[in-house]
Protein backbone atom coordinates (compact mmCIF):
# COMPACT_ATOMS: atom_id res chain seq x y z
CA UNK A 1 0.00 0.00 0.00
CA UNK A 2 2.83 2.40 0.81
CA UNK A 3 4.34 2.00 -2.68
CA UNK A 4 0.99 2.83 -4.30
CA UNK A 5 0.61 5.86 -2.04
CA UNK A 6 4.08 7.17 -2.93
CA UNK A 7 3.41 6.67 -6.66
CA UNK A 8 0.08 8.52 -6.41
CA UNK A 9 1.69 11.33 -4.43
CA UNK A 10 4.39 11.79 -7.10
CA UNK A 11 1.77 11.95 -9.87
CA UNK A 12 -0.26 14.52 -7.90
CA UNK A 13 2.88 16.58 -7.29
CA UNK A 14 3.74 16.58 -11.01
CA UNK A 15 0.19 17.64 -11.92
CA UNK A 16 0.30 20.52 -9.43
CA UNK A 17 3.65 21.71 -10.84
CA UNK A 18 2.29 21.57 -14.41
CA UNK A 19 -0.79 23.59 -13.39
CA UNK A 20 1.38 26.23 -11.69
CA UNK A 21 3.67 26.48 -14.73
CA UNK A 22 0.68 26.79 -17.07
CA UNK A 23 -0.72 29.59 -14.91
CA UNK A 24 2.55 31.52 -14.86
CA UNK A 25 3.05 31.13 -18.63
CA UNK A 26 -0.54 32.24 -19.23
CA UNK A 27 -0.08 35.37 -17.11
CA UNK A 28 3.16 36.22 -18.93
CA UNK A 29 1.46 35.85 -22.33
CA UNK A 30 -1.47 38.05 -21.28
CA UNK A 31 0.89 40.69 -19.87
CA UNK A 32 3.03 40.66 -23.05
CA UNK A 33 -0.07 41.09 -25.24
CA UNK A 34 -1.27 44.06 -23.16
CA UNK A 35 2.13 45.76 -23.43
CA UNK A 36 2.26 45.22 -27.20
CA UNK A 37 -1.17 46.86 -27.52
CA UNK A 38 0.16 49.93 -25.72
CA UNK A 39 -1.67 49.33 -22.43
CA UNK A 40 0.92 49.93 -19.75
CA UNK A 41 0.26 49.51 -16.01
C-alpha positions in Angstrom: 0.0 0.0 0.0 2.8 2.4 0.8 4.3 2.0 -2.7 1.0 2.8 -4.3 0.6 5.9 -2.0 4.1 7.2 -2.9 3.4 6.7 -6.7 0.1 8.5 -6.4 1.7 11.3 -4.4 4.4 11.8 -7.1 1.8 12.0 -9.9 -0.3 14.5 -7.9 2.9 16.6 -7.3 3.7 16.6 -11.0 0.2 17.6 -11.9 0.3 20.5 -9.4 3.7 21.7 -10.8 2.3 21.6 -14.4 -0.8 23.6 -13.4 1.4 26.2 -11.7 3.7 26.5 -14.7 0.7 26.8 -17.1 -0.7 29.6 -14.9 2.6 31.5 -14.9 3.1 31.1 -18.6 -0.5 32.2 -19.2 -0.1 35.4 -17.1 3.2 36.2 -18.9 1.5 35.8 -22.3 -1.5 38.1 -21.3 0.9 40.7 -19.9 3.0 40.7 -23.0 -0.1 41.1 -25.2 -1.3 44.1 -23.2 2.1 45.8 -23.4 2.3 45.2 -27.2 -1.2 46.9 -27.5 0.2 49.9 -25.7 -1.7 49.3 -22.4 0.9 49.9 -19.8 0.3 49.5 -16.0 
